[in-house]
């Protein structure tokens, strides 16, 4: 189990670095767009659409599995530390299981949408050009699926470790 969790660290870290790079590129793209708009009266065509369709999607969803790996996802903080350590452990497991259910449904639905939009060849009109945005639809099921796999393995590992005591 621990070997699988360790193996998942590479794609999790890759998505995190991809998210950080997308955030940096988004800042640079918007800065260049604003500068060219005010200095040369020539904004970059499609900046708003590229930011919304690509950069923001990667920045928002890419780090999901990294957040789960570092226990930065949803927690039931109100209920923690009101009971025994055993209660806290099982509360954490319950929250992870609920997160798995929710993110699994999210992943399934976004996968169906990605397939549909890919088949349709979804594009957005960005100024005078058409911007293919269907590739960005795949970020959601990839990030969600990786988070579900990680959390599922983590729950199994935590429960197995707990029962071995």
C-alpha positions in Angstrom: 0.0 0.0 0.0 2.8 2.4 0.9 4.5 1.6 -2.3 1.4 2.6 -4.3 1.1 5.8 -2.3 4.8 6.6 -3.0 4.3 5.9 -6.7 1.4 8.4 -6.8 3.6 11.2 -5.5 5.1 11.7 -9.0 1.9 12.5 -10.8 0.7 14.4 -7.8 3.8 16.6 -7.8 3.6 16.9 -11.6 0.1 18.3 -11.4 1.2 20.7 -8.6 4.1 22.0 -10.7 1.8 22.3 -13.7 -0.5 24.4 -11.6 2.3 26.6 -10.4 3.5 27.1 -14.0 0.0 27.9 -15.2 -0.3 30.5 -12.4 2.9 32.1 -13.4 2.0 32.0 -17.1 -1.4 33.5 -16.3 0.2 36.4 -14.5 2.7 37.0 -17.3 0.0 36.7 -20.0 -2.4 39.2 -18.2 0.5 41.6 -17.5 1.6 41.6 -21.1 -2.0 42.0 -22.3 -2.6 45.0 -20.0 0.8 46.6 -20.9 0.2 46.2 -24.6 -3.3 47.5 -24.2 -2.2 50.7 -22.4 1.2 51.3 -24.0 0.5 50.3 -27.6 -3.3 50.3 -27.8 -3.1 46.7 -29.0 -4.3 44.1 -26.4 -3.5 40.4 -26.9 -6.4 38.7 -28.6 -8.2 36.1 -26.6 -6.5 36.7 -23.2 -9.8 36.5 -21.2 -10.8 33.2 -22.9 -7.3 31.6 -22.6 -7.1 32.6 -18.9 -10.6 31.3 -18.2 -10.4 28.1 -20.3 -6.9 27.0 -19.5 -4.9 28.8 -16.8 -7.6 29.1 -14.2 -8.8 25.5 -14.7 -5.3 24.1 -14.1 -4.6 26.5 -11.2 -7.9 25.6 -9.5 -8.0 21.8 -10.0 -4.4 20.7 -10.5 -3.4 20.7 -6.9 -6.3 18.7 -5.6 -4.4 15.5 -5.0 -1.5 17.4 -3.5 -3.9 19.0 -1.0 -5.2 15.6 -0.1 -1.7 14.2 0.3 -0.9 17.0 2.8 -4.2 16.7 4.6 -5.2 20.2 3.4 -8.6 19.1 2.1 -11.9 19.4 3.9 -11.8 18.6 7.6 -14.4 18.5 10.3 -12.5 20.9 12.6 -15.5 21.7 14.7 -15.7 18.0 15.9 -12.0 17.3 16.2 -10.5 17.1 19.7 -13.9 16.8 21.4 -13.5 13.1 21.8 -10.8 10.5 22.2 -7.9 10.0 19.7 -9.9 7.0 18.4 -12.9 9.2 17.7 -10.7 11.7 15.9 -9.2 8.9 13.8 -12.6 7.5 12.7 -13.9 11.0 12.1 -11.0 11.7 9.8 -11.7 8.4 8.0 -15.4 9.3 7.6 -14.6 12.7 6.2 -12.1 11.1 3.7 -14.8 8.6 2.7 -17.4 11.4 2.1 -14.8 13.3 0.1 -14.1 10.2 -2.0 -17.8 9.8 -2.7 -18.3 13.5 -3.6 -15.1 13.7 -5.7 -16.0 10.4 -7.4 -19.3 11.8 -8.6 -17.7 15.0 -9.6 -15.0 13.1 -11.6 -17.5 10.8 -13.3 -19.7 13.8 -14.3 -16.7 15.8 -15.6 -15.4 12.8 -17.4 -18.7 12.5 -19.3 -18.7 16.2 -20.1 -15.0 16.0 -21.3 -15.9 13.1 -23.6 -18.9 14.9 -25.0 -17.0 18.2 -25.5 -14.0 16.4 -27.0 -16.3 14.7 -29.5 -18.0 18.0 -30.3 -14.6 19.7 -30.7 -15.7 22.5 -28.4 -14.3 25.9 -29.3 -14.8 29.4 -28.0 -14.8 32.6 -30.1 -11.9 34.6 -28.8 -11.8 37.9 -30.7 -11.5 37.0 -34.4 -10.3 33.4 -33.8 -11.7 30.2 -32.5 -9.9 28.8 -29.5 -10.2 25.0 -29.0 -11.1 24.6 -25.3 -12.0 20.9 -25.2 -8.5 19.9 -23.9 -9.0 21.8 -20.7 -12.1 19.8 -19.9 -9.9 16.8 -19.2 -8.1 18.5 -16.3 -11.1 18.1 -14.0 -11.5 14.3 -14.3 -7.7 13.8 -14.2 -7.3 15.9 -11.0 -10.4 14.4 -9.4 -9.5 10.8 -10.3 -6.0 11.2 -8.9 -7.4 12.7 -5.7 -9.9 9.8 -5.4 -7.2 7.2 -5.9 -4.9 8.8 -3.4 -7.6 9.2 -0.8 -8.8 5.6 -1.2 -5.3 4.2 -0.8 -4.7 6.5 2.1 -7.9 5.3 3.9 -7.0 1.7 3.3 -3.5 2.3 4.5 -4.6 4.2 7.6 -7.2 1.6 8.6 -4.7 -1.3 8.0 -2.1 0.5 10.1 -4.7 1.1 12.8 -5.9 -2.5 12.9 -2.3 -3.8 13.2 -1.8 -2.1 16.5 
